[in-house]
Amino acid sequence: MSPDADATFVATTAAPVDQDGTATDRVYDTIYRAVLEHRLAPGEWLREAELASEFKVSRTVVRQALQRLSQDQVIELRHNRGARVPMPDLEDAAHVFEARRVVECEVARRLGGRLTADQLQSLDDIAQAEIAADQRGDRAEAIRLSGEFHHALTRMHGNPVFGRLLNGLLPTTSLLMARFKVGGGQVCVAHRHVDLIGALARGAAPAATEMRKHLAELERSLVDTPVQGRSLRDAFSRYREPLSREIS
């Protein structure tokens, strides 16, 4: 697994009943975040027994979470082999970024010149927090905030379908960055988000142009690089304390 979504990233289904539903959501959210934050590497196998032990839940709960993650294309379920994190290739990158341009350039165009001062400030708060995380070397938090910035835009647009589409595209983008970007760097460069906020304030055309430029820069940053590994326990160490509090 490589060295490095907040639950707000996750478009969950209708809440299942009782404690099993809560446990399933928790396992789903944590694996989603681990993929998004580069804590799980492309191609990593996720074994039910190991996950059940790590999360202190039944294998049935793990299986339910993995089924949902597979439906949302965050992981792959292989017949008679189990679950693994996908290994997207550069052909997949072309498809992912084409889809992101369709969704996010349109979102930016429709928001350009229409956001309130409070909305622009909210975006700037995320961008500044992302810069701060990057400067202190908290790569996982910078990646999380990068995704949150893009999700904030779709929420401001108000079309939940766009949000669900982006929800499925961000983990694949993050896996592409982990696999093909030199050093497995964060998904976005924080100062580009600041530039995008300025473009959103100016109008529809500048906003769409800046978003297209931003996504093109990300796509151009991909080059074939090796992936380093780590243990499953290390991959979920960031989330262990909150999980323990929920269980108690």
Backbone as CSV, one residue per row, in Angstrom:
resi,resn,N_x,N_y,N_z,CA_x,CA_y,CA_z,C_x,C_y,C_z
1,MET,0.816,-1.197,0.000,0.000,0.000,0.000,0.855,1.253,0.000
2,SER,0.330,2.306,-0.561,1.123,3.513,-0.699,1.211,4.270,0.596
3,PRO,2.242,5.155,0.812,2.342,5.941,2.015,1.232,6.922,2.140
4,ASP,0.898,7.463,2.028,-0.256,8.185,2.478,-1.408,7.198,2.179
5,ALA,-12.208,10.894,2.107,-12.989,11.398,2.022,-13.773,11.498,3.254
6,ASP,-13.288,12.344,3.603,-14.209,12.690,4.695,-15.562,12.101,4.391
7,ALA,-16.316,11.795,5.424,-17.640,11.212,5.223,-18.505,12.106,4.368
8,THR,-18.188,13.417,4.297,-18.991,14.311,3.473,-18.835,13.991,2.008
9,PHE,-17.748,13.264,1.633,-17.582,12.903,0.238,-18.554,11.814,-0.177
10,VAL,-19.068,11.051,0.772,-19.713,9.785,0.455,-21.194,9.970,0.196
11,ALA,-21.634,9.566,-0.994,-23.058,9.599,-1.301,-23.657,8.281,-0.838
12,THR,-24.027,8.194,0.429,-24.506,6.937,0.983,-25.917,6.641,0.512
13,THR,-26.272,5.366,0.528,-27.621,4.964,0.210,-28.514,5.216,1.412
14,ALA,-29.791,4.912,1.280,-30.705,5.086,2.409,-30.172,4.324,3.614
15,ALA,-30.224,4.940,4.787,-29.589,4.373,5.974,-30.195,3.020,6.325
16,PRO,-29.350,1.974,6.433,-29.864,0.675,6.864,-30.324,0.743,8.312
17,VAL,-31.086,-0.239,8.702,-31.636,-0.218,10.048,-30.625,-0.689,11.065
18,ASP,-30.810,-0.318,12.293,-30.110,-0.700,13.511,-28.591,-0.578,13.413
19,GLN,-27.882,-1.259,14.345,-26.454,-1.044,14.484,-25.662,-1.555,13.305
20,ASP,-26.136,-2.618,12.632,-25.409,-3.124,11.483,-25.308,-2.056,10.396
21,GLY,-26.398,-1.281,10.217,-26.373,-0.210,9.227,-25.323,0.818,9.557
22,THR,-25.244,1.246,10.823,-24.244,2.208,11.246,-22.844,1.652,11.038
23,ALA,-22.623,0.398,11.376,-21.315,-0.227,11.207,-20.940,-0.318,9.730
24,THR,-21.904,-0.647,8.885,-21.634,-0.736,7.453,-21.228,0.628,6.900
25,ASP,-21.965,1.678,7.307,-21.611,3.027,6.877,-20.201,3.386,7.318
26,ARG,-19.858,3.013,8.535,-18.543,3.353,9.088,-17.424,2.664,8.310
27,VAL,-17.620,1.383,7.993,-16.616,0.657,7.221,-16.524,1.246,5.815
28,TYR,-17.675,1.516,5.197,-17.698,2.125,3.858,-16.930,3.437,3.857
29,ASP,-17.288,4.330,4.792,-16.683,5.662,4.824,-15.174,5.584,5.010
30,THR,-14.724,4.690,5.888,-13.300,4.625,6.203,-12.498,4.068,5.029
31,ILE,-13.011,3.044,4.363,-12.310,2.519,3.196,-12.315,3.545,2.073
32,TYR,-13.441,4.228,1.892,-13.516,5.295,0.873,-12.429,6.333,1.134
33,ARG,-12.324,6.784,2.371,-11.332,7.797,2.728,-9.921,7.274,2.518
34,ALA,-9.684,6.017,2.885,-8.344,5.445,2.742,-7.922,5.370,1.278
35,VAL,-8.866,5.070,0.388,-8.565,5.084,-1.049,-8.289,6.511,-1.503
36,LEU,-9.165,7.425,-1.106,-9.043,8.810,-1.545,-7.741,9.444,-1.072
37,GLU,-7.304,9.105,0.141,-6.133,9.737,0.746,-4.826,8.989,0.465
38,HIS,-4.857,8.043,-0.487,-3.659,7.279,-0.869,-3.163,6.364,0.242
39,ARG,-4.001,5.997,1.201,-3.590,5.074,2.253,-3.759,3.625,1.800
40,LEU,-4.603,3.408,0.821,-4.713,2.105,0.172,-4.208,2.270,-1.256
41,ALA,-3.317,1.400,-1.658,-2.672,1.535,-2.963,-3.470,0.832,-4.055
42,PRO,-3.315,1.280,-5.293,-3.914,0.556,-6.416,-3.481,-0.906,-6.408
43,GLY,-4.444,-1.796,-6.575,-4.156,-3.224,-6.615,-4.131,-3.920,-5.276
44,GLU,-4.304,-3.184,-4.177,-4.265,-3.775,-2.834,-5.486,-4.659,-2.591
45,TRP,-5.245,-5.873,-2.084,-6.338,-6.787,-1.777,-6.915,-6.466,-0.401
46,LEU,-8.227,-6.513,-0.281,-8.926,-6.239,0.972,-9.603,-7.534,1.417
47,ARG,-9.042,-8.171,2.420,-9.550,-9.464,2.866,-10.582,-9.297,3.967
48,GLU,-11.701,-9.978,3.812,-12.828,-9.807,4.737,-12.421,-10.053,6.190
49,ALA,-11.714,-11.149,6.433,-11.359,-11.496,7.812,-10.474,-10.425,8.434
50,GLU,-9.527,-9.916,7.671,-8.619,-8.896,8.178,-9.368,-7.588,8.444
51,LEU,-10.262,-7.225,7.528,-11.054,-6.015,7.717,-11.981,-6.151,8.919
52,ALA,-12.604,-7.312,9.072,-13.494,-7.527,10.219,-12.736,-7.370,11.529
53,SER,-11.515,-7.894,11.567,-10.696,-7.750,12.768,-10.298,-6.296,13.000
54,GLU,-9.925,-5.613,11.943,-9.491,-4.218,12.061,-10.623,-3.322,12.542
55,PHE,-11.820,-3.517,12.008,-12.960,-2.666,12.351,-13.770,-3.193,13.539
56,LYS,-13.442,-4.419,13.984,-14.168,-5.032,15.084,-15.660,-5.170,14.765
57,VAL,-15.929,-5.687,13.585,-17.300,-5.936,13.137,-17.356,-7.338,12.541
58,SER,-18.560,-7.796,12.224,-18.712,-9.114,11.617,-18.299,-9.075,10.144
59,ARG,-18.020,-10.253,9.613,-17.682,-10.328,8.187,-18.887,-9.969,7.327
60,THR,-20.096,-10.180,7.859,-21.299,-9.780,7.118,-21.327,-8.275,6.910
61,VAL,-20.989,-7.509,7.950,-20.938,-6.051,7.839,-19.884,-5.640,6.815
62,VAL,-18.718,-6.266,6.882,-17.657,-5.963,5.921,-18.126,-6.256,4.504
63,ARG,-18.781,-7.399,4.326,-19.255,-7.791,2.998,-20.256,-6.768,2.452
64,GLN,-21.148,-6.300,3.313,-22.127,-5.292,2.879,-21.433,-3.997,2.440
65,ALA,-20.433,-3.571,3.211,-19.705,-2.351,2.862,-18.952,-2.528,1.548
66,LEU,-18.329,-3.697,1.365,-17.584,-3.941,0.137,-18.505,-3.990,-1.076
67,GLN,-19.710,-4.532,-0.902,-20.679,-4.541,-2.005,-21.028,-3.115,-2.427
68,ARG,-21.270,-2.238,-1.451,-21.591,-0.847,-1.761,-20.427,-0.130,-2.413
69,LEU,-19.219,-0.378,-1.901,-18.032,0.245,-2.488,-17.824,-0.224,-3.926
70,SER,-18.130,-1.495,-4.192,-18.025,-2.007,-5.551,-19.054,-1.349,-6.469
71,GLN,-20.287,-1.202,-5.970,-21.325,-0.544,-6.769,-20.946,0.885,-7.122
72,ASP,-20.238,1.552,-6.210,-19.813,2.933,-6.447,-18.454,3.005,-7.137
73,GLN,-17.911,1.841,-7.541,-16.672,1.735,-8.311,-15.451,2.255,-7.546
74,VAL,-15.525,2.155,-6.216,-14.382,2.525,-5.382,-13.429,1.334,-5.256
75,ILE,-13.983,0.119,-5.209,-13.184,-1.111,-5.200,-13.731,-2.059,-6.263
76,GLU,-13.018,-3.163,-6.485,-13.463,-4.213,-7.400,-13.710,-5.489,-6.612
77,LEU,-14.758,-6.214,-6.949,-15.000,-7.542,-6.393,-14.669,-8.567,-7.465
78,ARG,-13.706,-9.446,-7.159,-13.262,-10.469,-8.105,-13.840,-11.818,-7.704
79,HIS,-14.453,-12.504,-8.631,-15.099,-13.791,-8.349,-14.093,-14.782,-7.792
80,ASN,-14.436,-15.348,-6.645,-13.607,-16.344,-5.949,-12.251,-15.815,-5.495
81,ARG,-12.050,-14.507,-5.555,-10.763,-13.949,-5.127,-10.924,-12.862,-4.070
82,GLY,-12.073,-12.204,-4.039,-12.292,-11.185,-3.026,-12.294,-9.775,-3.590
83,ALA,-11.984,-8.825,-2.726,-12.056,-7.409,-3.086,-10.660,-6.825,-3.199
84,ARG,-10.512,-5.905,-4.112,-9.237,-5.201,-4.201,-9.462,-3.770,-4.674
85,VAL,-8.501,-2.928,-4.380,-8.516,-1.554,-4.865,-8.199,-1.598,-6.360
86,PRO,-8.950,-0.880,-7.192,-8.688,-0.926,-8.636,-7.286,-0.436,-8.985
87,MET,-6.811,-0.855,-10.166,-5.546,-0.374,-10.711,-5.820,0.322,-12.035
88,PRO,-6.305,1.567,-11.982,-6.611,2.265,-13.233,-5.347,2.505,-14.044
89,ASP,-5.483,2.470,-15.393,-4.340,2.739,-16.260,-4.517,4.096,-16.934
90,LEU,-3.579,4.454,-17.783,-3.628,5.785,-18.392,-4.795,5.927,-19.369
91,GLU,-5.289,4.814,-19.908,-6.499,4.884,-20.728,-7.698,5.255,-19.856
92,ASP,-7.742,4.677,-18.644,-8.790,5.053,-17.697,-8.687,6.530,-17.351
93,ALA,-7.466,7.038,-17.234,-7.270,8.456,-16.903,-7.927,9.346,-17.945
94,ALA,-7.766,9.009,-19.215,-8.382,9.810,-20.274,-9.896,9.841,-20.118
95,HIS,-10.488,8.695,-19.773,-11.939,8.628,-19.603,-12.394,9.415,-18.373
96,VAL,-11.640,9.263,-17.262,-12.007,9.944,-16.021,-11.953,11.460,-16.201
97,PHE,-10.885,11.947,-16.803,-10.763,13.399,-16.943,-11.722,13.966,-17.989
98,GLU,-12.062,13.171,-18.989,-13.099,13.614,-19.922,-14.424,13.793,-19.178
99,ALA,-14.756,12.819,-18.319,-15.998,12.912,-17.550,-15.955,14.080,-16.569
100,ARG,-14.814,14.278,-15.916,-14.708,15.392,-14.978,-14.845,16.733,-15.691
101,ARG,-14.305,16.833,-16.895,-14.464,18.097,-17.639,-15.925,18.363,-17.957
102,VAL,-16.629,17.317,-18.370,-18.058,17.492,-18.693,-18.819,17.997,-17.470
103,VAL,-18.582,17.360,-16.314,-19.316,17.714,-15.099,-18.824,19.032,-14.511
104,GLU,-17.529,19.131,-14.270,-17.025,20.237,-13.450,-16.879,21.552,-14.218
105,CYS,-16.602,21.487,-15.500,-16.566,22.738,-16.268,-17.963,23.333,-16.374
106,GLU,-18.960,22.456,-16.478,-20.340,22.954,-16.520,-20.752,23.512,-15.165
107,VAL,-20.366,22.841,-14.086,-20.642,23.362,-12.749,-20.004,24.731,-12.580
108,ALA,-18.734,24.862,-12.966,-18.035,26.139,-12.830,-18.692,27.220,-13.683
109,ARG,-19.067,26.852,-14.903,-19.712,27.840,-15.785,-21.001,28.368,-15.172
110,ARG,-21.804,27.464,-14.613,-23.089,27.886,-14.053,-22.931,28.671,-12.749
111,LEU,-21.840,28.416,-12.030,-21.615,29.138,-10.779,-20.898,30.467,-10.997
112,GLY,-20.178,30.603,-12.112,-19.366,31.783,-12.350,-20.172,33.078,-12.300
113,GLY,-19.755,33.990,-11.465,-20.430,35.275,-11.331,-21.711,35.239,-10.525
114,ARG,-22.057,34.073,-9.966,-23.332,33.934,-9.252,-23.166,33.586,-7.767
115,LEU,-21.958,33.307,-7.345,-21.750,32.925,-5.952,-21.790,34.145,-5.043
116,THR,-22.338,33.935,-3.852,-22.377,35.019,-2.867,-20.998,35.187,-2.228
117,ALA,-20.841,36.298,-1.529,-19.581,36.532,-0.809,-19.329,35.426,0.211
118,ASP,-20.386,34.967,0.874,-20.229,33.898,1.862,-19.789,32.593,1.201
119,GLN,-20.335,32.294,0.034,-19.948,31.071,-0.670,-18.488,31.132,-1.131
120,LEU,-18.084,32.290,-1.655,-16.689,32.447,-2.068,-15.752,32.327,-0.871
121,GLN,-16.182,32.880,0.265,-15.368,32.787,1.468,-15.259,31.343,1.947
122,SER,-16.357,30.599,1.847,-16.341,29.192,2.236,-15.351,28.400,1.387
123,LEU,-15.331,28.668,0.088,-14.370,28.007,-0.796,-12.940,28.404,-0.447
124,ASP,-12.750,29.687,-0.150,-11.413,30.147,0.206,-10.939,29.514,1.518
125,ASP,-11.855,29.337,2.459,-11.490,28.689,3.727,-10.949,27.284,3.472
126,ILE,-11.607,26.540,2.567,-11.138,25.192,2.236,-9.766,25.254,1.566
127,ALA,-9.624,26.182,0.608,-8.361,26.301,-0.111,-7.213,26.669,0.830
128,GLN,-7.467,27.585,1.753,-6.413,27.990,2.692,-6.059,26.855,3.648
129,ALA,-7.059,26.089,4.072,-6.790,24.934,4.929,-5.977,23.889,4.167
130,GLU,-6.274,23.732,2.881,-5.517,22.800,2.042,-4.052,23.248,1.931
131,ILE,-3.838,24.547,1.716,-2.475,25.085,1.641,-1.738,24.833,2.952
132,ALA,-2.417,25.088,4.070,-1.789,24.898,5.383,-1.421,23.436,5.602
133,ALA,-2.314,22.517,5.222,-2.031,21.085,5.375,-0.833,20.682,4.521
134,ASP,-0.772,21.207,3.304,0.342,20.907,2.412,1.662,21.427,2.986
135,GLN,1.627,22.626,3.538,2.848,23.233,4.079,3.373,22.489,5.304
136,ARG,2.474,21.920,6.108,2.946,21.189,7.290,3.203,19.709,6.993
137,GLY,3.043,19.333,5.717,3.360,17.970,5.309,2.276,16.956,5.578
138,ASP,1.055,17.402,5.866,-0.058,16.484,6.109,-0.721,16.170,4.767
139,ARG,-0.114,15.228,4.082,-0.526,14.939,2.712,-1.961,14.413,2.640
140,ALA,-2.305,13.518,3.557,-3.653,12.935,3.538,-4.714,14.009,3.746
141,GLU,-4.471,14.944,4.665,-5.442,16.010,4.901,-5.535,16.937,3.697
142,ALA,-4.395,17.205,3.050,-4.421,18.041,1.856,-5.245,17.380,0.749
143,ILE,-5.092,16.066,0.600,-5.875,15.342,-0.402,-7.363,15.387,-0.058
144,ARG,-7.677,15.186,1.230,-9.078,15.238,1.657,-9.689,16.600,1.351
145,LEU,-8.975,17.657,1.655,-9.484,19.013,1.434,-9.593,19.340,-0.052
146,SER,-8.692,18.780,-0.834,-8.786,18.956,-2.279,-10.109,18.398,-2.805
147,GLY,-10.441,17.185,-2.371,-11.719,16.600,-2.769,-12.890,17.391,-2.237
148,GLU,-12.772,17.878,-0.997,-13.852,18.663,-0.396,-14.103,19.941,-1.186
149,PHE,-13.044,20.556,-1.703,-13.211,21.774,-2.511,-14.084,21.484,-3.732
150,HIS,-13.775,20.417,-4.432,-14.540,20.086,-5.643,-15.966,19.678,-5.296
151,HIS,-16.142,18.975,-4.195,-17.501,18.615,-3.784,-18.293,19.848,-3.344
152,ALA,-17.633,20.786,-2.710,-18.322,22.015,-2.291,-18.913,22.729,-3.502
153,LEU,-18.194,22.732,-4.603,-18.710,23.373,-5.817,-19.977,22.674,-6.318
154,THR,-19.967,21.331,-6.328,-21.164,20.638,-6.809,-22.337,20.844,-5.861
155,ARG,-22.064,20.938,-4.544,-23.151,21.213,-3.602,-23.732,22.609,-3.836
156,MET,-22.865,23.573,-4.104,-23.339,24.934,-4.372,-24.146,24.986,-5.665
157,HIS,-23.779,24.167,-6.618,-24.549,24.106,-7.862,-25.946,23.559,-7.601
158,GLY,-26.040,22.554,-6.731,-27.348,22.080,-6.299,-27.897,20.876,-7.023
159,ASN,-27.179,20.355,-8.037,-27.659,19.173,-8.753,-27.046,17.931,-8.101
160,PRO,-27.829,17.129,-7.384,-27.265,15.975,-6.671,-26.683,14.924,-7.607
161,VAL,-27.139,14.877,-8.854,-26.594,13.908,-9.808,-25.127,14.224,-10.088
162,PHE,-24.814,15.515,-10.248,-23.418,15.902,-10.435,-22.580,15.477,-9.227
163,GLY,-23.143,15.636,-8.031,-22.425,15.236,-6.826,-22.134,13.749,-6.808
164,ARG,-23.119,12.938,-7.209,-22.913,11.490,-7.228,-21.887,11.092,-8.291
165,LEU,-21.924,11.768,-9.430,-20.941,11.481,-10.475,-19.526,11.788,-9.989
166,LEU,-19.371,12.937,-9.365,-18.058,13.318,-8.857,-17.613,12.369,-7.753
167,ASN,-18.575,11.919,-6.958,-18.273,10.983,-5.882,-17.630,9.705,-6.403
168,GLY,-18.039,9.288,-7.591,-17.452,8.107,-8.195,-16.146,8.379,-8.921
169,LEU,-15.930,9.624,-9.347,-14.736,9.964,-10.114,-13.537,10.309,-9.235
170,LEU,-13.782,10.853,-8.052,-12.668,11.286,-7.209,-11.769,10.131,-6.740
171,PRO,-12.328,9.001,-6.266,-11.424,7.916,-5.855,-10.541,7.419,-6.999
172,THR,-11.107,7.313,-8.214,-10.301,6.873,-9.348,-9.218,7.889,-9.663
173,THR,-9.571,9.186,-9.580,-8.559,10.226,-9.780,-7.434,10.070,-8.766
174,SER,-7.798,9.848,-7.510,-6.796,9.712,-6.462,-5.912,8.489,-6.702
175,LEU,-6.494,7.380,-7.148,-5.702,6.184,-7.456,-4.764,6.437,-8.632
176,LEU,-5.230,7.181,-9.625,-4.370,7.530,-10.752,-3.181,8.358,-10.285
177,MET,-3.437,9.304,-9.364,-2.354,10.130,-8.847,-1.365,9.280,-8.040
178,ALA,-1.893,8.351,-7.250,-1.021,7.491,-6.458,-0.159,6.614,-7.359
179,ARG,-0.703,6.214,-8.498,0.008,5.276,-9.364,0.902,5.948,-10.398
180,PHE,0.477,7.094,-10.915,1.162,7.667,-12.079,1.757,9.053,-11.870
181,LYS,1.469,9.708,-10.745,2.052,11.028,-10.533,3.371,10.877,-9.793
182,VAL,4.385,11.623,-10.207,5.699,11.513,-9.592,5.586,11.756,-8.090
183,GLY,6.077,10.806,-7.298,6.009,10.935,-5.848,4.621,10.694,-5.284
184,GLY,3.662,10.313,-6.132,2.297,10.091,-5.650,1.703,11.323,-5.015
185,GLY,1.998,12.481,-5.564,1.603,13.750,-4.954,0.115,13.918,-4.810
186,GLN,-0.274,14.982,-4.086,-1.685,15.209,-3.832,-2.438,15.431,-5.132
187,VAL,-3.750,15.252,-5.054,-4.565,15.254,-6.260,-4.557,16.612,-6.943
188,CYS,-4.677,17.693,-6.200,-4.693,19.041,-6.766,-3.576,19.880,-6.160
189,VAL,-3.197,20.925,-6.883,-2.270,21.916,-6.342,-3.111,23.021,-5.732
190,ALA,-2.886,23.301,-4.443,-3.787,24.167,-3.688,-3.926,25.556,-4.297
191,HIS,-2.832,26.121,-4.809,-2.933,27.495,-5.323,-3.830,27.567,-6.550
192,ARG,-4.001,26.438,-7.261,-4.936,26.428,-8.391,-6.371,26.628,-7.926
193,HIS,-6.680,26.158,-6.750,-8.018,26.379,-6.216,-8.235,27.861,-5.902
194,VAL,-7.196,28.519,-5.428,-7.293,29.967,-5.193,-7.536,30.682,-6.515
195,ASP,-6.807,30.285,-7.568,-7.027,30.875,-8.901,-8.449,30.627,-9.372
196,LEU,-8.963,29.439,-9.096,-10.315,29.097,-9.532,-11.355,29.945,-8.815
197,ILE,-11.140,30.216,-7.540,-12.065,31.081,-6.791,-12.114,32.466,-7.439
198,GLY,-10.955,33.002,-7.805,-10.924,34.297,-8.480,-11.686,34.268,-9.788
199,ALA,-11.538,33.192,-10.548,-12.252,33.063,-11.816,-13.756,32.950,-11.597
200,LEU,-14.154,32.222,-10.557,-15.587,32.097,-10.241,-16.197,33.458,-9.900
201,ALA,-15.422,34.304,-9.273,-15.921,35.639,-8.927,-16.073,36.519,-10.163
202,ARG,-15.280,36.245,-11.218,-15.293,37.116,-12.402,-16.437,36.810,-13.344
203,GLY,-16.835,35.538,-13.468,-17.927,35.250,-14.384,-17.905,33.836,-14.911
204,ALA,-18.907,33.504,-15.744,-19.098,32.140,-16.225,-17.943,31.662,-17.105
205,ALA,-17.582,32.459,-18.114,-16.531,32.033,-19.041,-15.179,31.862,-18.347
206,PRO,-14.732,32.842,-17.538,-13.454,32.635,-16.836,-13.464,31.412,-15.913
207,ALA,-14.603,31.169,-15.259,-14.687,30.026,-14.343,-14.551,28.706,-15.091
208,ALA,-15.271,28.569,-16.203,-15.189,27.326,-16.980,-13.791,27.138,-17.555
209,THR,-13.176,28.221,-18.029,-11.827,28.141,-18.595,-10.810,27.733,-17.540
210,GLU,-10.910,28.311,-16.345,-9.962,27.985,-15.279,-10.129,26.547,-14.809
211,MET,-11.373,26.056,-14.739,-11.598,24.665,-14.347,-10.999,23.721,-15.389
212,ARG,-11.200,24.038,-16.658,-10.633,23.195,-17.718,-9.104,23.184,-17.627
213,LYS,-8.520,24.348,-17.376,-7.062,24.458,-17.219,-6.582,23.626,-16.031
214,HIS,-7.316,23.708,-14.928,-6.967,22.984,-13.708,-6.980,21.478,-13.946
215,LEU,-8.032,20.964,-14.561,-8.145,19.533,-14.811,-7.106,19.060,-15.833
216,ALA,-6.826,19.896,-16.837,-5.807,19.539,-17.834,-4.435,19.438,-17.179
217,GLU,-4.155,20.333,-16.246,-2.876,20.289,-15.540,-2.739,18.989,-14.736
218,LEU,-3.818,18.584,-14.093,-3.791,17.321,-13.355,-3.529,16.143,-14.285
219,GLU,-4.221,16.123,-15.414,-4.060,15.006,-16.343,-2.635,14.961,-16.898
220,ARG,-2.061,16.110,-17.195,-0.699,16.150,-17.739,0.355,15.721,-16.717
221,SER,0.003,15.759,-15.431,0.979,15.426,-14.394,1.207,13.932,-14.251
222,LEU,0.432,13.121,-14.960,0.510,11.666,-14.801,1.633,11.070,-15.634
223,VAL,2.540,10.365,-14.951,3.585,9.589,-15.613,3.707,8.263,-14.880
224,ASP,4.189,7.235,-15.577,4.250,5.902,-14.971,5.299,5.870,-13.863
225,THR,4.860,5.533,-12.642,5.770,5.463,-11.492,5.416,4.249,-10.648
226,PRO,6.385,3.682,-9.911,6.093,2.523,-9.063,5.297,2.915,-7.835
227,VAL,4.633,1.927,-7.230,3.845,2.135,-6.024,4.492,1.381,-4.877
228,GLN,4.686,2.025,-3.755,5.241,1.380,-2.577,4.114,0.821,-1.721
229,GLY,4.433,-0.138,-0.879,3.415,-0.794,-0.078,3.480,-0.469,1.396
230,ARG,2.437,-0.886,2.113,2.392,-0.784,3.566,1.361,-1.776,4.073
231,SER,1.302,-1.982,5.371,0.380,-2.975,5.915,-1.029,-2.420,6.002
232,LEU,-2.009,-3.337,5.998,-3.402,-2.915,6.112,-3.629,-2.168,7.415
233,ARG,-2.996,-2.642,8.489,-3.165,-1.974,9.777,-2.666,-0.532,9.705
234,ASP,-1.527,-0.306,9.054,-1.011,1.055,8.904,-1.938,1.907,8.058
235,ALA,-2.562,1.323,7.062,-3.438,2.088,6.179,-4.605,2.707,6.933
236,PHE,-5.109,2.024,7.963,-6.266,2.515,8.695,-5.898,3.151,10.036
237,SER,-4.597,3.320,10.300,-4.179,3.839,11.607,-4.706,5.246,11.860
238,ARG,-4.823,6.062,10.833,-5.298,7.436,10.998,-6.702,7.492,11.567
239,TYR,-7.502,6.474,11.253,-8.914,6.485,11.636,-9.203,5.666,12.888
240,ARG,-8.163,5.001,13.440,-8.428,4.017,14.497,-9.024,4.641,15.739
241,GLU,-8.539,5.805,16.171,-9.048,6.410,17.409,-10.515,6.782,17.308
242,PRO,-10.952,7.486,16.234,-12.379,7.763,16.117,-13.224,6.514,16.063
243,LEU,-12.703,5.449,15.364,-13.467,4.211,15.277,-13.648,3.600,16.651
244,SER,-12.601,3.640,17.469,-12.692,3.074,18.818,-13.732,3.785,19.638
245,ARG,-13.828,5.107,19.483,-14.821,5.867,20.251,-16.223,5.487,19.825
246,GLU,-16.419,5.221,18.514,-17.754,4.852,18.054,-18.159,3.500,18.577
247,ILE,-17.192,2.575,18.691,-17.508,1.217,19.135,-17.861,1.190,20.599
248,SER,-17.164,2.039,21.406,-17.370,1.994,22.865,-18.721,2.538,23.272
